[in-house]
């Protein structure tokens, strides 16, 4: 039987931020490497009973994906939101 892993989605100004608690061990590398200090510890516990992360607000994240790249357990996925083109472009 296949088990579907569910992520927790946070809709931000520039991206959709997904955290997968089933993979997060709470190491904090994503928090440490974030250039805008966007991530904070959340109430949701990860695979080892340690806190996972969440964005602190909608506007701080620049969707650089550094958190996704440094996560050793692939617990973060950043889905950039494309800008709508202006009508006169």
Steps between C-alpha positions, in 0.01 A plus 500: 500500500639840400511770764466858381721747684312819577678831524387804693457789257564865581404747226748787497531808279759345265465126556309213648707356786447132576636321806480121526504410874548131417848588372604793724733411785521856635869554427452873433729524195224674305458763775875553522551549126193715422630842386187683624452315830155388382469165678393446860427185700139383475267310731492206254736218591715317249607140461707489821261705712697819445341824377477564127529846347255746351530845340452785748301715254390527137732774380851415626559197276674585172452147361876444464454127581814485716300329777389233253857448372666467843239270654674162533168315513304670217241620752448838329365580155479854362255557215562845353193700405522647153417865462203583282608704198363850471236554232720737299801265480 
